[in-house]
C-alpha cells in the first residue's frame, strides 16, 4: 500500500512539473508571436508550434487529473486500512489480553505456593509458556502500533531511579529463576524522556540479555554520565554477536542463532522496536559485542534539572514483603476470573483483599468503611460504559477516601497515561506481570505509609 502511494505521488509530481514547464513555454511563444519579434518571418509556424504545445498541456493536464484521482482512491484505501488496523489493535488489546492477563495472575499465584517435584516443574513450565505468549503478543502489538503511528511520546522529567529501581527489582527475581547473576548500579540523576517508552527499550535489552546467556552468566544494569546526558547500559557475559551480524540486528525478524542449550523464543522484533522508539525519542542506541564473550547495549537520554517538591523521598528500609503484609487492597474489576486471580495472588503476598465486580458494590462497602483501603486497584473498562477513572472520581467525591490508586488497562495511549498521572494514580498495562505488579504495589504502599 505504501509503495503504491509513493508511485502515485511521484507520478503526480512529475506531471505537475512538466505541466508548469509547458505552460511557461507556451506563454513565452504566444508573447513572441503577438510582439512579432522572433517569428516575424514565419508567424504561422510559430502559431502552429504554440498550438501543438497547448495540446500537450491539455493532454498532460488530463493525465494529471487521472493521477490525482488515483491518488485520492489510494489515500481512501490507506485510511480504510489504518482504520482496520486500529480496530484490530483494539480487539487484541482487550479481547486477547484479558484472558492472558487472568492466566498470568493465576500462574503467579500458583508459583507462590510451596510446590514440590513434578507439580513445581509443571507450574514453572506453564509460567514460561505464558511468558512467551505475553512477550510475542506484546511485541506484535507494539510493532503494529509503531507502524500505525498511534504512539505519541509523553515527555516528562523524573529521577531515573524511579524506573531503574523497579526494573532491577523485577529482573533480580527473573534472573534468580533463570539462574543468572544480576547486578544493578543505581543513579541519582534526573532525566527528560518518555518513561514508558524508555522502559520498553530497557526491558528489551534486559530480556535479550537473559535470553542469550547461559546459566551462571552475569547481567549488569547501570549508568554512565555523559556531557548533558546519561547513558543507560545493559551488559552481559553471554554468547555475543559476530561482527557480520551487528549491522543487521535492528532489522525486523532478524534473530541471532542461539547456541545449543538456548532456545530463542522471540520473533526478532525486539531490537526493531527499540530502534523505532529510540528514533521517535531522538535517543542514541549503541551496541558493542564480542562473539563468545558478551554484549553491551545502551541508550543515551538527556539530563534535566530536578524539580522541587515533585518526587517523594524513597523509603527503602522496608522490604516489599513487609509492606504488603496485612495491607488492605480492594479490587474493582468486572471480570470474575480477574477477581479470583487477584485474590489468589495478593493473598499469597499477605494482603487482605476484597473484590467488587460493580462500582455500586464498592460504593456500599465505602458506606461502611469510608476511609477506604490502603490501595484500590481498578480496571479501566467497566460495565455500562463507565471507566475505572470515572467510578473512582465519583466515589471519592462521595466518600473522600485517600487510598492509593492503581489503574489496570489495555489502553496504551499517552493521553490516558497523562490523565492517570495528573490524578496522582499509577497505571499498568495488560497483561500484568505478577513481579511488576508486586513492585508497583509496594511502591504505592510506601507513599501512603
C-alpha positions in Angstrom: 0.0 0.0 0.0 2.8 2.4 0.9 4.7 1.6 -2.4 1.5 2.4 -4.4 1.2 5.8 -2.6 4.9 6.6 -3.3 4.4 5.7 -7.0 1.3 7.9 -7.3 3.0 10.8 -5.5 6.0 10.5 -7.8 3.8 10.5 -10.9 1.8 13.4 -9.6 5.0 15.4 -9.0 6.4 14.6 -12.4 3.2 15.5 -14.3 2.8 18.7 -12.3 6.4 19.9 -13.1 6.0 19.1 -16.8 2.7 20.8 -17.0 4.1 24.0 -15.4 7.1 23.9 -17.8 4.9 23.6 -20.9 2.7 26.4 -19.7 5.7 28.7 -19.4 7.0 27.7 -22.9 3.5 28.2 -24.4 3.1 31.6 -22.8 6.5 32.7 -24.0 5.8 31.7 -27.6 2.4 33.4 -27.6 4.0 36.6 -26.3 6.6 36.5 -29.0 4.0 35.9 -31.8 2.0 38.8 -30.5 5.1 41.0 -30.3 6.2 40.0 -33.8 9.8 39.6 -32.7 11.4 36.2 -33.1 8.8 34.8 -35.5 8.2 37.7 -37.9 9.4 35.6 -40.8 7.1 32.7 -40.1 4.3 33.8 -37.8 2.0 30.9 -38.9 4.7 28.3 -38.0 5.1 29.9 -34.6 1.4 29.8 -34.1 1.3 26.1 -35.2 4.1 25.3 -32.7 2.2 27.2 -29.9 -1.0 25.3 -30.7 0.9 22.0 -30.5 2.3 22.9 -27.1 -1.2 23.9 -25.9 -2.4 20.4 -27.0 0.4 18.9 -25.0 -0.5 21.0 -22.0 -4.1 19.7 -22.3 -3.0 16.1 -22.5 -0.7 16.5 -19.5 -3.5 18.2 -17.6 -5.8 15.3 -18.3 -3.1 12.8 -17.2 -2.6 14.9 -14.1 -6.3 14.8 -13.3 -6.2 11.0 -13.7 -3.2 10.7 -11.4 -4.9 12.9 -8.7 -8.0 10.7 -8.9 -5.9 7.6 -8.4 -4.1 9.2 -5.5 -7.4 10.1 -3.8 -8.5 6.5 -4.2 -5.2 5.2 -2.8 -5.5 7.6 0.2 -9.0 6.4 0.9 -7.8 2.8 0.8 -5.0 3.7 3.2 -7.5 5.3 5.6 -9.6 2.2 5.5 -6.5 0.0 6.1 -5.4 2.2 9.0 -9.0 2.0 10.5 -9.0 -1.8 10.2 -5.6 -1.9 11.8 -6.8 0.3 14.6 -9.8 -1.9 15.2 -7.5 -5.0 15.2 -5.2 -3.4 17.8 -8.2 -2.6 19.9 -9.5 -6.1 19.7 -6.1 -7.6 20.5 -5.7 -5.2 23.4 -8.9 -6.1 25.1 -10.3 -9.5 23.8 -6.9 -11.3 23.7 -5.0 -9.6 26.5 -7.9 -10.0 29.0 -7.8 -13.8 29.4 -4.0 -13.8 29.1 -4.0 -11.3 32.0 -6.1 -13.6 34.1 -3.8 -16.6 33.3 -0.6 -14.7 34.2 -2.2 -13.7 37.6 -3.3 -17.3 38.2 0.2 -18.8 37.5 1.8 -16.0 39.6 -0.4 -17.2 42.5 0.5 -20.8 41.8 4.2 -20.1 41.9 3.8 -18.5 45.3 2.6 -21.9 46.7 5.2 -24.4 48.2 5.0 -26.9 45.4 7.5 -29.8 45.1 8.7 -32.2 42.4 6.6 -32.6 39.3 4.0 -30.0 40.3 6.7 -27.4 40.7 8.2 -28.3 37.4 4.8 -28.1 35.6 3.9 -24.8 37.2 7.2 -23.3 36.1 6.7 -24.6 32.6 3.2 -23.1 32.4 4.6 -19.8 33.7 7.4 -19.8 31.0 4.9 -20.7 28.2 2.5 -17.9 29.2 5.5 -15.5 29.5 6.4 -16.4 25.9 2.8 -15.8 24.7 2.8 -12.5 26.6 6.1 -11.4 25.0 5.2 -12.5 21.5 1.7 -10.9 21.6 3.1 -7.7 23.2 5.8 -7.5 20.6 3.3 -7.8 17.7 1.0 -5.2 19.2 4.0 -2.8 19.8 5.3 -3.1 16.2 1.8 -2.6 14.8 1.2 0.5 16.9 4.5 2.0 15.9 3.9 1.3 12.2 0.4 2.8 12.5 1.8 6.0 14.1 -0.6 5.8 17.1 2.1 6.2 19.7 2.9 9.8 20.8 5.8 10.4 23.2 4.8 11.7 26.6 8.0 13.6 27.8 8.3 14.2 31.5 11.1 14.9 34.0 11.8 12.2 36.6 14.7 10.7 38.6 16.0 7.7 36.6 16.0 5.7 39.8 12.1 5.7 39.6 12.4 3.5 36.6 15.6 1.6 37.1 14.9 0.6 40.7 11.6 -1.1 39.6 13.3 -2.8 36.6 16.1 -4.0 38.9 13.7 -5.5 41.4 11.8 -7.2 38.6 14.8 -8.6 36.8 16.5 -9.7 40.0 13.7 -12.1 40.5 13.6 -13.2 36.9 17.4 -13.8 36.9 17.1 -15.8 40.1 14.5 -18.0 38.4 16.7 -18.3 35.3 19.9 -18.9 37.3 21.6 -15.7 36.1 23.7 -13.4 38.3 22.1 -9.9 38.2 23.9 -6.7 39.4 22.5 -3.2 39.5 24.2 0.1 39.9 21.7 2.9 40.8 21.9 6.5 39.8 20.5 9.8 41.3 20.3 11.6 38.0 17.2 13.3 36.8 16.3 12.8 33.1 13.8 14.1 30.5 12.1 11.5 28.3 9.1 9.2 28.0 9.2 6.9 31.0 7.1 4.1 29.5 8.8 4.1 26.1 12.2 4.1 27.8 11.1 1.2 30.0 10.2 -0.7 26.8 13.7 -0.1 25.4 15.4 -1.3 28.6 13.1 -4.3 29.0 14.0 -5.4 25.5 17.7 -5.1 26.4 17.3 -7.0 29.7 15.1 -9.7 28.2 17.6 -10.3 25.4 20.4 -10.5 28.0 18.5 -13.2 29.8 17.6 -15.0 26.6 21.1 -15.1 25.1 23.1 -16.0 28.2 23.6 -19.4 29.8 23.1 -20.3 33.5 25.6 -18.6 35.8 26.2 -15.8 33.3 26.4 -12.2 34.6 24.0 -9.4 33.7 24.6 -5.8 34.8 22.3 -2.8 34.6 23.9 0.6 35.2 24.5 4.2 34.1 27.4 6.3 32.9 27.4 10.2 32.9 28.0 11.8 29.5 28.0 15.5 28.6 24.5 16.8 29.3 23.2 13.2 29.0 23.0 9.8 30.8 23.9 6.5 29.1 22.0 3.6 30.5 23.8 0.3 29.8 22.9 -3.4 29.9 26.0 -5.6 29.9 26.0 -9.4 29.7 28.6 -12.2 29.6 26.5 -14.2 27.1 27.1 -15.7 23.6 27.8 -12.3 21.9 27.2 -11.3 18.3 29.5 -11.8 15.4 30.8 -8.7 13.6 29.0 -9.5 10.4 25.7 -9.7 12.2 25.9 -6.5 14.2 24.7 -4.2 11.4 21.6 -6.3 10.9 20.4 -6.9 14.4 18.0 -3.9 14.4 16.2 -5.2 11.3 12.7 -6.7 11.7 12.6 -10.5 12.1 16.4 -10.7 12.4 17.4 -13.2 15.1 20.7 -14.3 16.4 21.2 -18.0 16.1 21.4 -19.3 19.7 23.9 -21.8 20.9 22.9 -25.3 21.8 21.0 -25.3 25.1 19.5 -21.9 24.4 16.1 -21.5 22.9 15.3 -18.3 21.1 11.5 -17.9 21.6 11.4 -14.4 20.1 10.2 -13.1 16.8 13.3 -11.0 16.0 11.3 -7.8 16.5 12.6 -6.6 19.9 15.5 -4.6 18.7 13.5 -3.3 15.7 11.1 -1.9 18.3 14.0 -0.4 20.2 15.3 1.3 17.0 11.8 2.7 16.2 11.2 4.0 19.7 14.7 5.5 20.0 14.3 7.2 16.7 10.9 8.6 17.8 12.5 10.0 21.0 15.7 11.1 19.4 17.9 8.9 21.7 21.1 7.3 20.6 21.3 3.5 20.8 24.7 1.8 20.9 25.8 -1.8 20.8 29.2 -3.4 21.3 29.7 -7.2 21.3 32.4 -9.8 21.1 31.5 -13.3 19.9 31.6 -15.7 22.7 32.3 -13.0 25.3 29.1 -11.0 25.7 27.4 -7.8 24.6 26.7 -4.2 25.8 23.5 -2.4 24.7 22.9 1.2 25.8 20.6 4.1 25.2 21.6 7.8 25.9 19.0 10.2 27.2 19.1 13.9 28.0 19.6 15.0 31.6 17.3 17.5 33.3 17.2 19.8 36.3 15.4 18.3 39.3 12.0 19.8 40.0 11.4 20.8 43.6 8.7 19.0 45.6 7.9 16.7 42.7 9.4 13.5 43.8 8.9 12.0 47.3 11.9 10.5 49.0 12.1 6.8 48.7 11.8 4.8 51.9 13.8 1.7 51.2 14.2 0.5 54.7 11.1 -1.7 54.4 11.1 -4.7 52.1 8.4 -5.2 49.6 7.1 -8.2 51.5 6.8 -6.3 54.8 4.9 -3.5 53.1 2.4 -6.0 51.5 1.8 -7.9 54.7 -1.7 -7.1 56.1 -2.2 -4.2 53.7 -5.8 -3.6 52.7 -6.2 -3.9 48.9 -9.5 -3.7 47.1 -10.0 -4.7 43.5 -12.7 -3.3 41.2 -13.0 -5.4 38.0 -16.0 -6.6 36.0 -14.3 -9.9 35.1 -14.9 -12.6 37.7 -11.8 -14.5 36.6 -9.6 -11.5 37.2 -11.1 -11.0 40.7 -10.5 -14.6 41.6 -6.9 -14.5 40.3 -6.2 -11.2 42.2 -7.5 -12.7 45.4 -5.2 -15.8 45.0 -2.1 -13.8 44.1 -2.5 -10.9 46.5 -3.4 -13.2 49.4 -0.3 -15.2 48.8 1.7 -11.9 49.3 0.0 -11.4 52.7 -2.6 -8.7 51.6 -6.1 -8.5 52.8 -8.2 -8.5 49.7 -11.8 -7.6 48.7 -13.1 -7.6 45.2 -16.0 -5.8 43.5 -17.4 -6.5 40.1 -19.5 -3.4 40.0 -18.9 0.1 41.3 -22.2 0.1 43.1 -21.0 -2.7 45.3 -17.8 -0.8 46.0 -19.9 2.2 46.9 -21.9 0.1 49.5 -18.6 -1.1 51.1 -17.3 2.5 51.3 -20.5 3.5 53.0 -19.5 1.1 55.8 -15.8 1.9 55.6 -15.5 5.5 54.3 -11.7 5.6 54.9 -11.3 3.1 52.1 -8.4 0.6 51.7 -4.6 1.2 51.6 -4.7 0.6 47.8 -7.5 0.4 45.3 -6.8 -1.5 42.1 -9.3 -0.7 39.3 -9.8 -1.9 35.7 -10.2 0.9 33.3 -13.0 -0.7 31.2 -16.0 -1.4 33.4 -19.6 -2.3 32.7 -22.3 0.2 31.5 -19.7 2.3 29.6 -18.2 3.5 32.9 -14.4 3.8 33.2 -12.5 3.0 36.3 -11.3 6.6 36.5 -14.9 7.9 36.4 -16.0 5.4 39.0 -13.2 6.3 41.4 -13.6 10.1 40.9 -17.3 9.8 41.6 -16.8 7.7 44.7 -14.0 10.0 46.0 -16.5 12.8 45.7 -19.0 10.9 47.8 -16.7 9.5 50.5 -13.4 11.5 50.2 -11.2 8.4 50.8 -7.5 8.9 50.2 -6.4 5.4 49.1 -3.6 5.0 46.6 -5.0 4.0 43.2 -3.6 1.6 40.6 -5.3 1.6 37.2 -5.1 -1.6 35.0 -5.8 -1.2 31.3 -5.1 -2.5 27.8 -5.2 1.1 26.6 -1.7 2.3 25.7 -2.4 5.8 24.6 -0.3 8.7 26.0 -3.5 10.7 26.6 -4.8 8.2 29.1 -1.4 7.9 30.7 -1.2 11.7 31.2 -4.7 11.7 32.7 -3.9 8.9 35.1 -0.7 10.7 36.2 -2.4 14.1 36.6 -4.8 12.5 39.1 -1.9 11.1 41.1 -2.6 7.5 40.2 -0.3 4.8 38.7 -1.1 2.7 35.6 -0.1 -0.8 34.5 -0.9 -2.3 31.1 -2.3 -5.7 30.5 -1.3 -8.4 30.7 0.0 -7.6 34.1 3.3 -9.3 35.1 3.0 -10.6 38.7 6.5 -9.4 39.6 5.9 -6.0 38.2 2.5 -5.8 40.0 4.2 -6.7 43.3 6.9 -4.0 42.9 4.3 -1.4 41.9 2.0 -2.2 44.8 5.0 -1.9 47.2 5.9 1.5 45.7 2.4 2.8 46.1 2.1 1.5 49.7 5.3 3.3 50.6 3.7 6.6 49.6 0.7 6.1 51.9 2.5 4.8 54.9 
